[in-house]
Amino acid sequence: MSRTNFKELLEAGAHFGHLKRKWNPAMAPYIFMEKNDIHIIDLNKTVVKIEEAANALKHIAKSGKKILFVATKKQAKEIIETTLEGTNMPYVTERWLGGMLTNFPTIRKAIKKMNTIDKMGERGTLDHLSKRERLQISRQRAKLEKTLGSISDLTRLPAAMFIVDINKEHIAVKEAHRLDIPIFAMVDTNSNPNLVDFPIPANDDASASISLIINVLTQSIKEGLAERKLEREKDAENKKAAKAKSEKKELEKKEAEKKEAEKKKAESTETKKATKVEIEEVIKEEKAPAKKAPAKKTPAKKEDAPAKKAPAKKAPAKKAAAKKTTKKDDTPKEDK
């Protein structure tokens, strides 16, 4: 379902363009017809473009980035200030200072100066100054507040810009192009939509038309912020649950380790007791006198029986040798 419809835009007068002689040819695709020398904007295309811009702004807001609203027209000043309450988005409704984006560090210095003056007032330092010095400082503070008070929370360059009437805010458009910041803008028939990333063809002079479109876009930003908040809460809950789960696991692990240690301790005590008993038994056995075993009767050995006399061997008679010798002696001496 679209965020707005043809009827609402028609009632707000968003279809009225500028005079024919003031038109920009680049707006031809968004012009429906010409009536009484005035161009009429095709609101069906406006509805589609509003939906695209709203979805893109919602995505940017959901990512936690800032969107800078620029509208210095009288018709849009109050609408921007009142509509953006609660979104915490920066806006510029006074004169656009040259270099607000391209010379952002200098702008930040001016904002810091304004904050320093506020701190001096809180501490009571201004009370010690002369009346003339206090007046000068208060005037300086009022001037800074008027031009920079609405962007005091902008600590870095915005992620996107929304502009009402890009012809009037041409300096802001150039700075955004130089820094590659995407631009969302209401473009009338006298504007060039090619200078804008998300053009919304509509009447940028009627306060009713401006209010309707800005309300729709602001609502989409609020939706994005709400979704971001829910996601952060969900992440916090998930982290909390994960932490609780890890703590529970740790506790279970510690308990298991404790039980294991107790079990090991019990086992070691049992083994110690068992070894102690065994040692005591061994000591008792060593101290007790050793019992002599009854001697067994050994049967009488055969060697004890009376030994039989072995028959004496007769020495061989030495007669043969004697015979030989006698034979030699019997030989006659003559023969010798």
HELIX and SHEET records of a PDB file:
HELIX    1   1 PHE A    6  ALA A   12  1                                   7    
HELIX    2   2 LYS A   20  LYS A   22  5                                   3    
HELIX    3   3 PRO A   25  TYR A   30  5                                   6    
HELIX    4   4 LEU A   43  LYS A   62  1                                  20    
HELIX    5   5 LYS A   74  THR A   83  1                                  10    
HELIX    6   6 PHE A  104  ARG A  123  1                                  20    
HELIX    7   7 THR A  125  HIS A  128  5                                   4    
HELIX    8   8 LYS A  131  LEU A  148  1                                  18    
HELIX    9   9 GLY A  149  ILE A  151  5                                   3    
HELIX   10  10 HIS A  170  ARG A  178  1                                   9    
HELIX   11  11 PRO A  193  LEU A  195  5                                   3    
HELIX   12  12 SER A  207  LYS A  287  1                                  81    
HELIX   13  13 LYS A  302  ASP A  304  5                                   3    
HELIX   14  14 LYS A  319  ASP A  329  1                                  11    
SHEET    1   A 3 PHE A  16  LEU A  19  0                                        
SHEET    2   A 3 ILE A  38  ILE A  41 -1                                        
SHEET    3   A 3 ILE A  31  LYS A  35 -1                                        
SHEET    1   B 5 TYR A  91  VAL A  92  0                                        
SHEET    2   B 5 ILE A  67  VAL A  70  1                                        
SHEET    3   B 5 ALA A 160  VAL A 164  1                                        
SHEET    4   B 5 ILE A 183  VAL A 187  1                                        
SHEET    5   B 5 PHE A 198  PRO A 201  1                                        
END                                                                             
